[in-house]
Amino acid sequence: MEIGILTILIWMVTILVGSLGLVIFFGSNRRSSRAFAFNICLIVLWSFGVSLLPSLTNPNLENIVLKFTFYMGGIIAAAFYYFCKTFPDDAKVNSVTIIVLIAIQIIFIPLYFPSNLIIGNSYIIDSYWRWGQSYGPIWFVFDITYLFFWISGVVTLYRKFRLLTDGILKKNLKYMIIGLLVGFIPPTIVSIELPHLGYYDLNWFGPVSGCIWVFIIAYSIAKYHQMDVRVAATKVFVIAMVMMALLNIFIDVVFGIYGRIILFVIFAILGYILFRSLTAESEHRDQLNLLNTTLSQKVAEQTAEIRKAYELEKHARRELEKLNETKDQFIMLTQHHLRAPVTRIRTGIDAALSGDHGRVSAKLRTSLLETNTSVARLTKIVDDFLEITTLKAGGQMLDIETGNLLKPLEEVLEELRLDAEKMRLSINYPPLLSDWPSVPMDESKMREALLIIIENAVRYNVQDGRIDISNKVIDDKVLEITIENTGVGMTSADAPKLFHQHYFRSKEALAANPIGMGIGLGVARAVVRAHHGELTIESDGEGKGARVRISMQLR
């Protein structure tokens, strides 16, 4: 075996390519990165095989190495296709695809080595490449599979490139496609296609062209963290220097003193770059330590400020909770003190109307009846205030039992029947008991909530209007009841204010019922929420009615 200049040149590029593979393998643990590093490992083996061809003198050994290089070319193409399926999104390749790729390479083994079906015998040629080869009867099988895997892989990457929107990922993929085309096209032409024409003088350029695409990929790694590779520059230079030291053995044999001078210059350049990179990394480390120290101080200061603000906020929240509790207690106390005189007034009016204090004239009776109506309204307002306060404060204990809402609904409709008939309203609802699933509820409280909602639907409706009541079960978990009317409605701006502004009443409601206070829906919502449900209201606009939805848990 004679080691010539072409062998040395290919080895130098092989070392460069192998260094890139090590950098990627140890610099990232992603699936696509490891696949690319594996591909580079295969390229190194192929390049090493190619480098031996011009130096071998034994025809049998040359024929084995030649078949090995062609076989490795097929494996490289298949591994490249696998890599393209994983890059850049680190996708997992279908197990069937992997089995097919492996099976193809296993099938090719007997077609190469024990036979001459693809590559025939080697022969000496009058060229510094020294060896040529004949082709077997099915030589085209290698070309077809090789080109299929490479072209399919590039097409796969290009499709992914067109779909990407992330700028960095797109740039990574662009450089990867360019680098792979540079790495694919020259070896295909000079090592596969030209030998078919009997031209072997450029065989050496296939492996040597690797230094171009290595530079492209290395640039993408340095600038855009290609394949998420993050590695210190010192590692690259140390690997390169170790490889160059190994190469020194063969440099001395072939080139003598001139080889040593060239190797010294290369070592000096690498040493200088290594020194610069170590200095830069040391400076970066010092800056990082300073930043960490400063950042720790800033974090400690900000933490102290946040803790102080948190303590102040916690203290303020406690004060607000106490104030809110005091307010609720005040309302409850006021309600109890108001109820006694209101009841006394109502009792006195009832006694006067019944004639206990003498004959009542028609004019006085009318006045007493009007007063009694006002007292009844005052009683309801006081009760509503107490209802909201006690439910919010948790003081109202619900008597929860599993029941059906059809019964309280029909009681409410019967109570409001005369008012609905007066306005000639059409009321529709599911009348069958089977249409209403059972829910855990306090029946009396839910009756109050339904009375408030449907009374509003009657009071704020229009003559000859309609009230539609429906229900549905959602995901076997929630009963949703919808009460829709054709009344005065409200604007889209007023709808959210019903529950976010206390005692808010829209201008449409004020026009329909000037004396209302706007707390009825608040009571209804408090009742529903006490049942772990929710009440919402919406409207399509002024004059377009309103929809009230009640959601209650079935279990």
Secondary structure per residue as TSV (DSSP state, phi and psi in degrees):
chain	resnum	aa	ss	phi	psi
A	1	M	-	360.0	127.9
A	2	E	-	-114.2	121.7
A	3	I	-	-87.1	113.7
A	4	G	-	-105.0	-178.9
A	5	I	H	-64.0	-35.9
A	6	L	H	-65.4	-40.1
A	7	T	H	-61.5	-45.2
A	8	I	H	-62.8	-43.0
A	9	L	H	-61.7	-45.0
A	10	I	H	-65.6	-37.9
A	11	W	H	-63.1	-40.3
A	12	M	H	-60.6	-44.4
A	13	V	H	-67.7	-37.5
A	14	T	H	-61.7	-40.3
A	15	I	H	-61.9	-42.5
A	16	L	H	-62.0	-47.0
A	17	V	H	-63.4	-43.0
A	18	G	H	-63.4	-36.5
A	19	S	H	-61.4	-42.4
A	20	L	H	-61.5	-40.8
A	21	G	H	-61.3	-42.1
A	22	L	H	-65.3	-41.1
A	23	V	H	-59.8	-44.5
A	24	I	H	-69.8	-40.8
A	25	F	H	-63.5	-45.2
A	26	F	H	-87.2	-12.2
A	27	G	H	-93.1	-10.2
A	28	S	-	-154.2	144.8
A	29	N	-	-111.0	19.1
A	30	R	-	-74.7	155.2
A	31	R	H	-61.6	-44.9
A	32	S	H	-66.2	-35.9
A	33	S	H	-65.7	-45.2
A	34	R	H	-64.6	-36.3
A	35	A	H	-64.3	-40.0
A	36	F	H	-68.6	-41.0
A	37	A	H	-62.5	-38.9
A	38	F	H	-63.8	-39.5
A	39	N	H	-61.9	-42.1
A	40	I	H	-64.2	-37.7
A	41	C	H	-59.9	-41.2
A	42	L	H	-65.5	-38.7
A	43	I	H	-64.5	-38.3
A	44	V	H	-61.5	-44.4
A	45	L	H	-63.5	-41.5
A	46	W	H	-64.1	-45.2
A	47	S	H	-62.3	-39.9
A	48	F	H	-62.4	-42.0
A	49	G	H	-62.7	-43.3
A	50	V	H	-63.6	-38.0
A	51	S	H	-63.4	-24.4
A	52	L	H	-80.7	-22.1
A	53	L	G	-59.0	-46.6
A	54	P	G	-73.9	-7.9
A	55	S	G	-103.5	-12.2
A	56	L	-	-79.7	147.4
A	57	T	-	-117.1	-12.2
A	58	N	-	-95.2	118.9
A	59	P	H	-61.1	-39.1
A	60	N	H	-65.9	-45.1
A	61	L	H	-65.6	-39.2
A	62	E	H	-62.0	-39.8
A	63	N	H	-64.5	-39.7
A	64	I	H	-65.0	-45.8
A	65	V	H	-63.8	-39.6
A	66	L	H	-61.6	-46.9
A	67	K	H	-63.3	-35.9
A	68	F	H	-61.6	-42.8
A	69	T	H	-64.8	-40.1
A	70	F	H	-66.8	-41.8
A	71	Y	H	-62.6	-41.7
A	72	M	H	-64.8	-33.6
A	73	G	H	-59.8	-40.0
A	74	G	H	-66.5	-41.1
A	75	I	H	-65.3	-40.4
A	76	I	H	-60.4	-43.2
A	77	A	H	-62.7	-43.4
A	78	A	H	-65.3	-43.1
A	79	A	H	-65.3	-35.0
A	80	F	H	-63.0	-42.3
A	81	Y	H	-62.0	-42.0
A	82	Y	H	-60.7	-44.1
A	83	F	H	-60.1	-43.7
A	84	C	H	-62.0	-30.3
A	85	K	H	-71.0	-26.3
A	86	T	H	-93.1	-24.2
A	87	F	T	-95.1	143.6
A	88	P	T	-98.0	0.9
A	89	D	T	-87.5	5.6
A	90	D	T	59.4	36.3
A	91	A	-	-69.6	150.8
A	92	K	-	-88.0	130.0
A	93	V	-	-82.9	139.0
A	94	N	-	-56.4	135.7
A	95	S	H	-61.5	-31.7
A	96	V	H	-64.3	-41.6
A	97	T	H	-60.8	-43.4
A	98	I	H	-62.6	-43.9
A	99	I	H	-62.1	-41.0
A	100	V	H	-64.1	-43.6
A	101	L	H	-61.1	-44.1
A	102	I	H	-67.3	-41.4
A	103	A	H	-62.0	-39.3
A	104	I	H	-61.3	-42.7
A	105	Q	H	-67.9	-33.8
A	106	I	H	-68.2	-40.5
A	107	I	H	-63.0	-34.0
A	108	F	H	-71.4	-21.6
A	109	I	H	-56.9	-53.2
A	110	P	H	-69.7	-18.3
A	111	L	H	-77.5	-17.6
A	112	Y	H	-100.1	-61.7
A	113	F	S	-83.3	-47.4
A	114	P	S	-79.4	-11.0
A	115	S	-	-131.9	175.8
A	116	N	-	-115.1	32.8
A	117	L	S	-69.4	-33.4
A	118	I	S	-106.0	-53.4
A	119	I	E	-112.9	127.3
A	120	G	E	-88.3	-145.7
A	121	N	E	-84.7	156.8
A	122	S	E	-92.8	155.7
A	123	Y	E	-149.4	153.2
A	124	I	E	-77.9	137.0
A	125	I	-	-122.0	160.1
A	126	D	S	-84.5	75.9
A	127	S	S	-159.4	156.5
A	128	Y	T	-67.6	-13.5
A	129	W	T	-75.1	-25.1
A	130	R	-	80.5	-41.3
A	131	W	E	-120.7	142.1
A	132	G	E	-122.0	176.9
A	133	Q	E	-146.5	153.7
A	134	S	E	-96.6	166.8
A	135	Y	E	-117.9	146.9
A	136	G	-	-80.7	178.4
A	137	P	T	-66.5	-23.0
A	138	I	T	-117.1	38.4
A	139	W	H	-58.3	-30.7
A	140	F	H	-66.6	-19.8
A	141	V	H	-61.6	-41.5
A	142	F	H	-63.1	-47.6
A	143	D	H	-58.8	-43.1
A	144	I	H	-64.5	-49.8
A	145	T	H	-66.6	-41.1
A	146	Y	H	-60.0	-51.6
A	147	L	H	-67.6	-34.1
A	148	F	H	-61.8	-48.2
A	149	F	H	-65.4	-42.8
A	150	W	H	-67.1	-47.8
A	151	I	H	-66.2	-41.5
A	152	S	H	-61.8	-40.3
A	153	G	H	-64.0	-46.0
A	154	V	H	-64.1	-40.6
A	155	V	H	-62.9	-40.3
A	156	T	H	-60.5	-45.2
A	157	L	H	-65.1	-39.4
A	158	Y	H	-65.4	-39.5
A	159	R	H	-62.9	-42.3
A	160	K	H	-64.3	-38.2
A	161	F	H	-59.9	-41.8
A	162	R	H	-68.9	-27.9
A	163	L	H	-86.7	-18.4
A	164	L	-	-71.7	143.4
A	165	T	-	-116.9	-23.0
A	166	D	-	-68.5	125.5
A	167	G	H	-61.3	-47.4
A	168	I	H	-66.0	-45.7
A	169	L	H	-61.3	-37.6
A	170	K	H	-67.3	-41.1
A	171	K	H	-65.5	-41.2
A	172	N	H	-56.9	-46.3
A	173	L	H	-68.1	-35.4
A	174	K	H	-63.2	-48.3
A	175	Y	H	-65.1	-35.3
A	176	M	H	-65.0	-43.7
A	177	I	H	-63.3	-45.3
A	178	I	H	-61.3	-47.9
A	179	G	H	-60.9	-40.7
A	180	L	H	-71.0	-35.8
A	181	L	H	-63.8	-41.5
A	182	V	H	-63.8	-38.2
A	183	G	H	-77.0	-18.9
A	184	F	H	-95.9	-44.3
A	185	I	H	-67.4	-51.5
A	186	P	H	-59.0	-49.2
A	187	P	H	-61.4	-35.7
A	188	T	I	-62.1	-42.4
A	189	I	I	-72.2	-53.2
A	190	V	I	-82.5	-25.3
A	191	S	I	-103.9	-14.5
A	192	I	I	-121.5	-51.8
A	193	E	I	-79.2	-48.0
A	194	L	H	-61.6	-39.1
A	195	P	H	-59.5	-26.7
A	196	H	H	-61.8	-28.1
A	197	L	T	-93.4	4.5
A	198	G	T	82.5	16.9
A	199	Y	-	-108.9	120.0
A	200	Y	-	-121.5	-4.1
A	201	D	T	-64.0	-21.9
A	202	L	T	-103.9	13.4
A	203	N	T	-57.0	-33.6
A	204	W	T	-66.9	-23.8
A	205	F	H	-73.5	-21.2
A	206	G	H	-58.2	-57.4
A	207	P	H	-67.1	-36.6
A	208	V	H	-65.9	-31.0
A	209	S	T	-64.1	-12.4
A	210	G	H	-60.0	-27.6
A	211	C	H	-64.3	-25.1
A	212	I	H	-72.0	-52.0
A	213	W	H	-71.8	-26.3
A	214	V	H	-62.1	-41.6
A	215	F	H	-63.0	-41.6
A	216	I	H	-64.0	-47.2
A	217	I	H	-66.4	-40.9
A	218	A	H	-63.0	-39.5
A	219	Y	H	-62.0	-43.3
A	220	S	H	-65.4	-35.0
A	221	I	H	-66.2	-45.4
A	222	A	H	-67.6	-39.0
A	223	K	H	-91.7	-38.5
A	224	Y	H	-122.2	13.0
A	225	H	-	52.5	51.6
A	226	Q	G	-49.6	131.1
A	227	M	G	57.4	27.1
A	228	D	G	58.9	29.0
A	229	V	-	-81.1	121.5
A	230	R	-	-127.2	109.5
A	231	V	-	-144.0	144.1
A	232	A	-	-70.0	143.2
A	233	A	H	-60.8	-29.8
A	234	T	H	-59.8	-35.1
A	235	K	H	-62.9	-41.0
A	236	V	H	-62.7	-47.7
A	237	F	H	-69.3	-36.9
A	238	V	H	-62.8	-44.2
A	239	I	H	-61.1	-45.3
A	240	A	H	-61.5	-41.4
A	241	M	H	-67.9	-38.4
A	242	V	H	-62.9	-43.0
A	243	M	H	-65.0	-39.5
A	244	M	H	-65.4	-36.2
A	245	A	H	-64.5	-38.9
A	246	L	H	-64.6	-38.1
A	247	L	H	-68.6	-21.5
A	248	N	H	-56.4	-30.9
A	249	I	H	-58.7	-47.9
A	250	F	H	-81.8	-29.0
A	251	I	H	-59.3	-43.8
A	252	D	H	-65.6	-38.5
A	253	V	H	-66.4	-41.8
A	254	V	H	-92.3	-44.3
A	255	F	H	-104.9	-14.0
A	256	G	H	64.5	-139.0
A	257	I	H	-61.3	-35.8
A	258	Y	H	-67.1	-37.3
A	259	G	H	-64.3	-39.5
A	260	R	H	-65.5	-40.1
A	261	I	H	-62.8	-45.7
A	262	I	H	-60.3	-44.0
A	263	L	H	-63.5	-39.0
A	264	F	H	-62.1	-44.4
A	265	V	H	-60.3	-44.2
A	266	I	H	-62.8	-43.0
A	267	F	H	-62.5	-41.3
A	268	A	H	-61.6	-43.2
A	269	I	H	-64.6	-46.8
A	270	L	H	-63.1	-39.4
A	271	G	H	-63.0	-41.6
A	272	Y	H	-63.4	-46.3
A	273	I	H	-62.9	-40.1
A	274	L	H	-62.7	-43.4
A	275	F	H	-60.6	-44.8
A	276	R	H	-62.6	-41.4
A	277	S	H	-67.7	-39.1
A	278	L	H	-64.5	-41.3
A	279	T	H	-62.6	-44.8
A	280	A	H	-63.6	-42.6
A	281	E	H	-67.2	-35.1
A	282	S	H	-64.7	-43.2
A	283	E	H	-63.4	-42.8
A	284	H	H	-62.1	-38.4
A	285	R	H	-65.3	-41.7
A	286	D	H	-63.6	-43.0
A	287	Q	H	-62.9	-38.9
A	288	L	H	-65.7	-41.7
A	289	N	H	-62.6	-42.9
A	290	L	H	-62.5	-42.4
A	291	L	H	-63.4	-41.5
A	292	N	H	-62.2	-42.1
A	293	T	H	-63.6	-48.5
A	294	T	H	-62.7	-41.4
A	295	L	H	-64.7	-38.9
A	296	S	H	-61.9	-41.6
A	297	Q	H	-64.0	-43.8
A	298	K	H	-63.1	-41.8
A	299	V	H	-63.7	-41.3
A	300	A	H	-62.6	-42.8
A	301	E	H	-64.7	-45.7
A	302	Q	H	-65.0	-37.2
A	303	T	H	-62.8	-42.2
A	304	A	H	-62.6	-42.2
A	305	E	H	-63.8	-43.4
A	306	I	H	-64.3	-42.3
A	307	R	H	-62.3	-41.4
A	308	K	H	-63.6	-44.5
A	309	A	H	-64.1	-37.0
A	310	Y	H	-64.7	-43.0
A	311	E	H	-62.8	-41.8
A	312	L	H	-63.7	-43.0
A	313	E	H	-65.4	-39.2
A	314	K	H	-64.6	-41.1
A	315	H	H	-64.2	-42.8
A	316	A	H	-64.4	-39.1
A	317	R	H	-64.0	-40.1
A	318	R	H	-62.9	-41.3
A	319	E	H	-63.4	-41.4
A	320	L	H	-65.5	-38.6
A	321	E	H	-64.2	-40.8
A	322	K	H	-64.0	-43.1
A	323	L	H	-62.8	-42.0
A	324	N	H	-64.9	-40.8
A	325	E	H	-64.3	-40.5
A	326	T	H	-62.9	-41.0
A	327	K	H	-62.4	-44.7
A	328	D	H	-62.8	-41.4
A	329	Q	H	-64.9	-38.0
A	330	F	H	-63.5	-43.7
A	331	I	H	-64.2	-42.2
A	332	M	H	-64.0	-42.0
A	333	L	H	-65.1	-42.6
A	334	T	H	-62.4	-42.3
A	335	Q	H	-59.4	-43.6
A	336	H	H	-65.4	-37.6
A	337	H	H	-73.0	-29.1
A	338	L	H	-75.6	-34.0
A	339	R	H	-61.6	-39.7
A	340	A	H	-62.3	-52.9
A	341	P	H	-66.0	-34.2
A	342	V	H	-65.0	-42.1
A	343	T	H	-63.3	-39.2
A	344	R	H	-63.5	-42.1
A	345	I	H	-61.8	-46.0
A	346	R	H	-63.3	-39.5
A	347	T	H	-63.8	-41.8
A	348	G	H	-63.8	-40.8
A	349	I	H	-65.7	-42.7
A	350	D	H	-61.6	-39.7
A	351	A	H	-65.8	-41.5
A	352	A	H	-64.7	-41.5
A	353	L	H	-66.7	-31.1
A	354	S	T	-80.3	-5.5
A	355	G	T	89.1	14.8
A	356	D	T	-65.4	-25.0
A	357	H	T	-109.7	19.8
A	358	G	S	113.5	177.8
A	359	R	-	-66.7	140.2
A	360	V	-	-111.1	123.8
A	361	S	-	-71.0	162.8
A	362	A	H	-62.3	-40.1
A	363	K	H	-67.3	-40.8
A	364	L	H	-68.2	-37.2
A	365	R	H	-61.5	-42.6
A	366	T	H	-60.6	-42.8
A	367	S	H	-65.2	-42.0
A	368	L	H	-65.4	-39.1
A	369	L	H	-64.7	-40.6
A	370	E	H	-64.8	-39.6
A	371	T	H	-65.2	-39.7
A	372	N	H	-63.4	-38.2
A	373	T	H	-63.0	-41.4
A	374	S	H	-66.4	-38.6
A	375	V	H	-65.0	-39.1
A	376	A	H	-63.0	-39.7
A	377	R	H	-65.6	-40.9
A	378	L	H	-63.1	-40.3
A	379	T	H	-61.1	-42.1
A	380	K	H	-66.0	-39.2
A	381	I	H	-63.0	-44.3
A	382	V	H	-62.4	-41.9
A	383	D	H	-65.8	-38.2
A	384	D	H	-63.3	-44.0
A	385	F	H	-58.4	-44.8
A	386	L	H	-65.5	-38.0
A	387	E	H	-61.3	-49.0
A	388	I	H	-62.5	-46.5
A	389	T	H	-64.6	-45.7
A	390	T	H	-69.7	-36.3
A	391	L	H	-67.8	-40.7
A	392	K	H	-66.7	-38.7
A	393	A	H	-79.8	-9.6
A	394	G	T	81.0	13.0
A	395	G	-	-85.0	-15.4
A	396	Q	-	-92.0	110.9
A	397	M	-	-84.7	127.4
A	398	L	-	-86.9	143.1
A	399	D	-	-95.9	85.1
A	400	I	-	-82.5	127.2
A	401	E	E	-142.7	154.0
A	402	T	E	-74.7	124.5
A	403	G	E	-151.4	-178.2
A	404	N	-	-117.4	134.7
A	405	L	T	-79.1	-8.1
A	406	L	H	-63.6	-39.6
A	407	K	H	-64.2	-54.8
A	408	P	H	-63.0	-30.7
A	409	L	H	-64.3	-46.7
A	410	E	H	-67.1	-33.6
A	411	E	H	-64.2	-40.6
A	412	V	H	-65.3	-43.3
A	413	L	H	-63.9	-36.9
A	414	E	H	-68.1	-39.4
A	415	E	H	-64.0	-34.0
A	416	L	T	-98.2	8.7
A	417	R	H	-59.1	-46.5
A	418	L	H	-63.3	-41.7
A	419	D	H	-64.0	-40.1
A	420	A	H	-66.8	-40.1
A	421	E	H	-67.2	-34.1
A	422	K	H	-61.8	-34.9
A	423	M	T	-96.0	4.0
A	424	R	T	54.4	49.9
A	425	L	-	-89.2	142.0
A	426	S	E	-97.4	122.3
A	427	I	E	-115.8	123.5
A	428	N	E	-120.6	136.8
A	429	Y	-	-159.2	157.6
A	430	P	-	-65.8	114.5
A	431	P	-	-87.1	-12.9
A	432	L	S	-89.3	142.6
A	433	L	G	-62.3	-33.5
A	434	S	G	-67.9	-17.7
A	435	D	G	-78.3	-8.3
A	436	W	S	-121.4	105.6
A	437	P	-	-68.2	153.1
A	438	S	-	-74.7	144.9
A	439	V	E	-136.3	151.4
A	440	P	E	-74.7	123.8
A	441	M	E	-161.4	162.0
A	442	D	-	-94.3	106.4
A	443	E	H	-59.0	-40.3
A	444	S	H	-67.3	-39.7
A	445	K	H	-69.1	-41.7
A	446	M	H	-66.5	-30.6
A	447	R	H	-64.7	-40.7
A	448	E	H	-61.8	-42.4
A	449	A	H	-64.1	-44.9
A	450	L	H	-64.3	-36.8
A	451	L	H	-61.8	-43.4
A	452	I	H	-63.4	-45.7
A	453	I	H	-67.7	-48.3
A	454	I	H	-73.2	-31.3
A	455	E	H	-63.2	-39.9
A	456	N	H	-64.6	-38.9
A	457	A	H	-63.9	-31.1
A	458	V	H	-79.6	-48.0
A	459	R	H	-65.3	-38.1
A	460	Y	T	-101.2	21.5
A	461	N	-	-90.3	-174.7
A	462	V	-	-120.5	160.4
A	463	Q	T	-57.4	138.0
A	464	D	T	61.2	26.7
A	465	G	-	-82.0	-165.0
A	466	R	E	-146.6	145.6
A	467	I	E	-126.8	119.7
A	468	D	E	-112.2	124.6
A	469	I	E	-115.3	126.1
A	470	S	E	-139.1	165.4
A	471	N	E	-146.5	157.7
A	472	K	E	-153.9	155.0
A	473	V	E	-102.7	130.1
A	474	I	E	-109.8	119.0
A	475	D	T	55.8	28.1
A	476	D	T	58.7	19.8
A	477	K	T	-124.4	-32.1
A	478	V	E	-127.5	134.2
A	479	L	E	-98.2	120.8
A	480	E	E	-109.8	122.1
A	481	I	E	-109.5	129.9
A	482	T	E	-116.0	125.2
A	483	I	E	-116.3	107.5
A	484	E	E	-114.4	135.8
A	485	N	E	-127.5	165.6
A	486	T	-	-104.9	33.2
A	487	G	S	-85.3	-152.5
A	488	V	-	-70.0	-21.8
A	489	G	B	65.1	-159.3
A	490	M	-	-163.6	164.8
A	491	T	-	-78.2	161.3
A	492	S	T	-64.0	-24.8
A	493	A	T	-76.9	-30.2
A	494	D	T	-81.2	-29.1
A	495	A	T	-56.9	-47.0
A	496	P	T	-67.5	-19.7
A	497	K	H	-77.8	-14.9
A	498	L	H	-58.5	-37.5
A	499	F	H	-110.1	-13.7
A	500	H	H	-93.2	-18.7
A	501	Q	S	-119.8	120.5
A	502	H	T	-65.1	135.8
A	503	Y	T	61.9	29.2
A	504	F	-	-78.7	141.1
A	505	R	-	-135.1	132.1
A	506	S	-	-70.7	162.5
A	507	K	H	-65.2	-30.5
A	508	E	H	-66.9	-40.7
A	509	A	H	-68.2	-38.6
A	510	L	H	-62.2	-38.1
A	511	A	H	-69.8	-36.6
A	512	A	H	-78.1	-33.1
A	513	N	-	-147.8	86.2
A	514	P	T	-63.2	-25.4
A	515	I	T	-93.1	-2.9
A	516	G	-	-67.6	159.2
A	517	M	-	-109.9	-9.7
A	518	G	S	76.6	23.6
A	519	I	-	-108.4	-6.2
A	520	G	H	-60.6	-49.7
A	521	L	H	-63.8	-30.9
A	522	G	H	-62.5	-40.5
A	523	V	H	-64.8	-46.0
A	524	A	H	-60.9	-42.9
A	525	R	H	-66.5	-38.9
A	526	A	H	-62.1	-39.5
A	527	V	H	-64.3	-47.4
A	528	V	H	-63.5	-42.5
A	529	R	H	-66.5	-31.8
A	530	A	H	-63.7	-22.6
A	531	H	T	-91.2	13.2
A	532	H	T	63.2	31.0
A	533	G	-	-112.7	-164.7
A	534	E	E	-147.6	145.1
A	535	L	E	-126.1	127.6
A	536	T	E	-130.5	157.9
A	537	I	E	-136.8	141.7
A	538	E	E	-147.1	160.7
A	539	S	-	-148.4	147.4
A	540	D	S	-82.8	-3.2
A	541	G	S	139.2	175.0
A	542	E	B	-61.2	128.2
A	543	G	T	79.8	7.2
A	544	K	S	-115.5	20.7
A	545	G	-	75.2	-174.0
A	546	A	E	-148.1	157.8
A	547	R	E	-126.5	126.9
A	548	V	E	-109.4	127.2
A	549	R	E	-115.6	130.7
A	550	I	E	-115.8	125.5
A	551	S	E	-112.6	128.4
A	552	M	E	-133.1	142.0
A	553	Q	E	-71.3	136.5
A	554	L	-	-78.0	-25.2
A	555	R	-	-133.2	360.0
